[in-house]
Amino acid sequence: MPDQEAGISEVICVCSWGDAPTWEKAATRIVRNISARHYKLLVPDNELERFREITPSAIEVLPESRYLGDIVRRLNAVIPPERMARRGWYLQQFIKIAAARAAEPDAVVLIWDADTVPLKPLHFIDEAGRVLYYKGSEHHLPYFKLIRDLLGLERKVDFSFIAQCFPLRVRWLNELCDELEQRYNSAWYEAIISRIDFSQDSGFSEYETMGTYIAHHHPQEIAFSSARWWRFGNRLVGDITLLTDRKALALSRKYDFLSFEKWERRPSFLWLRKLLSR
């Protein structure tokens, strides 16, 4: 790994048991392809031991309750009953922020989605010391409405920060949370939660919010990668269990990483695979 990658202090992942098959494949490749001084996996408390059994020893598996504080209670109080199925989706975003804030202020932390597999060695700090971001293609208007209401900031770039991973300097995140707390005289998460439009399935993105803030306040300290990645790994490979080293090597010639999201799995294909494996 190049010297600049020594700057990554922590890789932080958040996972639940529904993504365990993907995590089991991804975890080894995360340690192999992303150089960092420390790796953390945050999981529901009642799934802690199961995840420790399938996670490489290089990755510390921790209970998510360490970072939750009052967040669960606040989400439960405001999410409408018909949207309660989305609570976990919102919750994991706040866990990522809280865990990143717990790192040293001068550290560079990489938040990495647990359903995403790095196919080759990846670098997130360039030779000039700038933090490197991958580009996504989403443009979900409710995210930017919230950012405008919350911070008074408009969209700064012509792509999305939602790209399965998010590197940042912890001091940037602390600045953002401090601004929210001073502006609204409340905890940073309370400021966000109280302004989410929960009539939307997806009313808040931690990646778009942090990315927009950083792009406005620290533009000289960041850069953007043109390397390709692919969100629909299940469609491309068939299923995470079929991602062999040989396939990963072939795909790495085109993509830096693949995501294997639960919603994109094909039940009919899984049924056929199980049948053929008998």
C-alpha positions as CSV (number, residue, x, y, z in Angstrom):
1,M,0.0,0.0,0.0
2,P,1.2,3.5,-0.7
3,D,2.3,5.7,2.2
4,Q,-0.6,8.0,1.9
5,E,-3.0,5.2,3.0
6,A,-1.4,5.1,6.4
7,G,-3.6,8.0,7.1
8,I,-6.8,5.9,7.4
9,S,-7.3,5.4,11.1
10,E,-10.5,3.4,11.2
11,V,-12.8,1.6,8.8
12,I,-16.3,1.5,10.3
13,C,-19.0,-0.9,9.1
14,V,-22.6,-1.4,10.4
15,C,-24.4,-4.6,9.7
16,S,-27.4,-6.8,10.8
17,W,-27.9,-10.5,10.3
18,G,-29.8,-10.1,7.1
19,D,-26.6,-9.1,5.4
20,A,-24.4,-11.7,7.1
21,P,-23.8,-13.8,3.9
22,T,-22.5,-10.7,2.1
23,W,-20.5,-9.6,5.2
24,E,-18.8,-13.0,5.5
25,K,-17.5,-12.5,1.9
26,A,-16.8,-8.8,2.2
27,A,-15.0,-8.8,5.5
28,T,-11.9,-10.6,4.4
29,R,-11.6,-8.4,1.3
30,I,-12.1,-5.3,3.4
31,V,-9.0,-6.1,5.5
32,R,-7.1,-7.2,2.4
33,N,-7.9,-4.3,0.2
34,I,-8.4,-1.3,2.5
35,S,-5.3,-0.4,4.6
36,A,-6.2,1.0,8.1
37,R,-5.0,0.9,11.6
38,H,-8.3,-0.4,13.0
39,Y,-11.4,-2.0,11.7
40,K,-14.8,-1.9,13.5
41,L,-18.1,-3.7,12.8
42,L,-21.1,-2.5,14.7
43,V,-24.0,-4.9,15.0
44,P,-27.3,-5.3,17.1
45,D,-26.4,-6.4,20.6
46,N,-28.3,-9.7,20.3
47,E,-26.3,-10.6,17.1
48,L,-22.9,-9.8,18.6
49,E,-21.7,-13.4,19.1
50,R,-23.0,-14.7,15.8
51,F,-21.1,-11.9,14.0
52,R,-17.9,-12.6,16.0
53,E,-18.0,-16.2,14.7
54,I,-18.0,-15.2,11.0
55,T,-15.8,-12.1,11.2
56,P,-12.0,-12.1,10.8
57,S,-10.0,-11.4,14.0
58,A,-8.6,-8.3,12.5
59,I,-12.0,-6.7,12.7
60,E,-13.4,-5.7,16.2
61,V,-17.1,-6.5,16.5
62,L,-18.9,-4.2,18.8
63,P,-22.5,-3.8,20.0
64,E,-24.3,-0.9,18.4
65,S,-25.7,0.2,21.7
66,R,-22.3,1.7,22.5
67,Y,-23.2,4.5,20.1
68,L,-26.9,4.7,20.3
69,G,-27.6,6.9,23.4
70,D,-31.1,8.4,23.0
71,I,-31.3,8.0,19.3
72,V,-33.6,4.9,19.3
73,R,-36.1,6.6,21.6
74,R,-36.2,9.7,19.5
75,L,-36.8,7.8,16.3
76,N,-39.5,5.7,17.9
77,A,-41.2,8.8,19.0
78,V,-41.5,10.5,15.6
79,I,-41.6,7.7,13.0
80,P,-45.2,7.1,11.9
81,P,-46.4,3.5,12.4
82,E,-46.7,3.0,8.7
83,R,-43.0,3.9,8.3
84,M,-41.7,1.9,11.3
85,A,-40.2,-0.7,9.0
86,R,-37.7,2.0,7.9
87,R,-36.4,2.6,11.4
88,G,-33.4,0.3,11.0
89,W,-32.5,2.1,7.8
90,Y,-32.4,5.5,9.5
91,L,-30.8,4.1,12.7
92,Q,-27.8,2.7,10.9
93,Q,-27.0,6.1,9.5
94,F,-27.0,7.7,13.0
95,I,-24.8,4.8,14.3
96,K,-22.2,5.5,11.6
97,I,-22.1,9.2,12.5
98,A,-21.8,8.5,16.2
99,A,-19.1,5.9,15.7
100,A,-17.1,8.2,13.4
101,R,-17.3,11.0,16.0
102,A,-15.8,8.7,18.6
103,A,-12.5,8.6,16.7
104,E,-9.7,11.0,17.4
105,P,-10.4,14.5,16.0
106,D,-7.3,14.4,13.7
107,A,-8.1,11.0,12.3
108,V,-9.3,10.0,8.8
109,V,-12.2,7.5,9.1
110,L,-13.7,5.5,6.3
111,I,-17.4,4.5,6.6
112,W,-17.8,1.4,4.5
113,D,-21.2,-0.2,3.7
114,A,-21.1,-3.8,5.0
115,D,-22.9,-5.1,1.9
116,T,-20.1,-3.9,-0.4
117,V,-17.1,-5.9,-1.5
118,P,-13.8,-4.2,-2.5
119,L,-12.3,-6.0,-5.5
120,K,-8.8,-4.5,-5.4
121,P,-6.6,-2.4,-3.1
122,L,-8.3,1.0,-2.7
123,H,-6.9,4.4,-1.7
124,F,-8.8,7.2,-0.1
125,I,-6.1,9.8,0.3
126,D,-4.2,11.2,-2.6
127,E,-0.5,12.2,-2.8
128,A,-1.5,15.8,-1.9
129,G,-3.2,14.6,1.3
130,R,-6.7,15.2,0.0
131,V,-9.5,12.9,0.9
132,L,-10.9,11.0,-2.2
133,Y,-14.6,10.4,-2.8
134,Y,-16.2,8.1,-5.3
135,K,-19.2,9.4,-7.3
136,G,-22.7,8.1,-7.2
137,S,-25.6,8.8,-9.6
138,E,-28.6,9.3,-7.2
139,H,-30.4,12.6,-7.0
140,H,-33.2,12.2,-4.4
141,L,-34.8,15.6,-3.8
142,P,-36.0,15.0,-0.2
143,Y,-32.3,14.6,0.9
144,F,-31.4,18.1,-0.4
145,K,-34.6,19.7,0.9
146,L,-33.6,18.5,4.4
147,I,-30.0,19.8,3.9
148,R,-31.4,23.1,2.8
149,D,-33.7,23.3,5.8
150,L,-31.1,22.0,8.2
151,L,-28.0,23.9,7.2
152,G,-29.1,26.4,4.5
153,L,-26.8,24.8,2.0
154,E,-27.5,24.0,-1.6
155,R,-26.3,21.0,-3.6
156,K,-22.6,21.7,-4.3
157,V,-21.6,19.0,-6.8
158,D,-23.2,17.5,-9.9
159,F,-23.1,13.9,-8.6
160,S,-24.1,12.0,-5.5
161,F,-22.0,11.3,-2.4
162,I,-24.0,8.1,-2.0
163,A,-21.3,5.6,-3.3
164,Q,-21.3,2.8,-0.7
165,C,-18.4,4.4,1.2
166,F,-17.6,7.7,2.8
167,P,-14.1,8.8,4.0
168,L,-13.8,11.9,6.1
169,R,-11.6,13.8,8.6
170,V,-13.3,13.5,12.0
171,R,-12.8,17.2,12.6
172,W,-15.1,18.0,9.7
173,L,-17.8,15.9,11.1
174,N,-17.4,17.5,14.5
175,E,-17.7,20.9,13.0
176,L,-21.0,19.9,11.3
177,C,-22.4,18.4,14.5
178,D,-21.2,21.4,16.5
179,E,-22.9,23.8,14.1
180,L,-26.2,21.8,14.4
181,E,-26.1,21.9,18.1
182,Q,-25.4,25.6,18.3
183,R,-27.9,26.4,15.7
184,Y,-30.8,24.4,17.2
185,N,-29.7,24.2,20.9
186,S,-30.2,20.5,20.9
187,A,-28.2,17.3,20.3
188,W,-27.0,16.9,16.7
189,Y,-29.2,13.9,16.1
190,E,-32.2,15.6,17.5
191,A,-31.7,18.5,15.1
192,I,-31.7,16.1,12.2
193,I,-34.5,13.8,13.4
194,S,-36.9,16.6,14.1
195,R,-36.6,17.9,10.6
196,I,-36.8,14.6,8.6
197,D,-40.0,14.3,6.5
198,F,-41.0,10.8,7.5
199,S,-43.8,10.8,5.0
200,Q,-41.0,9.9,2.6
201,D,-39.6,6.3,2.5
202,S,-36.1,7.9,2.5
203,G,-36.0,11.4,4.0
204,F,-32.3,11.6,5.1
205,S,-28.9,10.6,3.8
206,E,-25.9,10.9,6.1
207,Y,-23.6,10.7,3.0
208,E,-25.3,13.5,1.1
209,T,-25.5,15.6,4.3
210,M,-21.9,15.2,5.3
211,G,-20.7,15.4,1.7
212,T,-22.6,18.7,1.0
213,Y,-21.2,20.2,4.2
214,I,-17.7,19.2,3.5
215,A,-17.9,20.3,-0.2
216,H,-19.0,23.8,1.0
217,H,-16.5,24.2,3.9
218,H,-13.4,22.2,2.9
219,P,-13.3,22.1,-0.9
220,Q,-9.5,22.4,-1.1
221,E,-9.1,19.3,1.1
222,I,-11.0,16.9,-1.0
223,A,-10.8,15.3,-4.5
224,F,-13.0,12.9,-6.5
225,S,-12.3,9.6,-8.1
226,S,-13.4,8.7,-11.6
227,A,-12.9,5.0,-10.9
228,R,-16.0,2.8,-11.6
229,W,-18.0,0.8,-9.1
230,W,-21.3,-1.1,-9.4
231,R,-24.3,-1.1,-7.2
232,F,-26.1,-4.2,-8.6
233,G,-23.8,-6.9,-7.6
234,N,-26.5,-9.6,-7.3
235,R,-27.6,-8.9,-10.9
236,L,-24.0,-9.0,-12.1
237,V,-22.7,-12.1,-10.3
238,G,-26.0,-13.8,-9.5
239,D,-25.4,-14.1,-5.7
240,I,-22.7,-13.1,-3.3
241,T,-21.9,-16.8,-2.6
242,L,-20.9,-17.1,-6.3
243,L,-18.2,-14.4,-6.0
244,T,-15.1,-16.5,-6.3
245,D,-11.5,-15.1,-6.3
246,R,-11.3,-15.7,-10.0
247,K,-14.5,-13.8,-10.7
248,A,-13.5,-11.0,-8.4
249,L,-10.2,-10.6,-10.2
250,A,-11.9,-10.5,-13.6
251,L,-14.4,-7.9,-12.3
252,S,-11.7,-5.8,-10.7
253,R,-10.4,-4.9,-14.2
254,K,-13.6,-2.9,-14.6
255,Y,-14.8,-2.0,-11.1
256,D,-13.2,-1.1,-7.8
257,F,-16.1,-2.5,-5.7
258,L,-19.5,-4.2,-5.9
259,S,-22.5,-3.7,-3.7
260,F,-24.8,-6.7,-2.9
261,E,-28.0,-5.0,-1.5
262,K,-30.7,-7.2,0.1
263,W,-33.6,-5.7,-1.9
264,E,-31.8,-6.6,-5.2
265,R,-31.5,-10.3,-4.4
266,R,-33.5,-12.6,-6.7
267,P,-35.5,-15.3,-4.8
268,S,-36.0,-17.4,-8.0
269,F,-32.3,-17.5,-8.6
270,L,-31.6,-18.5,-5.0
271,W,-34.1,-21.3,-5.2
272,L,-32.4,-22.7,-8.3
273,R,-29.0,-22.4,-6.8
274,K,-30.1,-24.4,-3.7
275,L,-31.7,-27.0,-5.8
276,L,-28.5,-27.5,-7.9
277,S,-26.3,-27.7,-4.9
278,R,-28.1,-30.8,-3.5
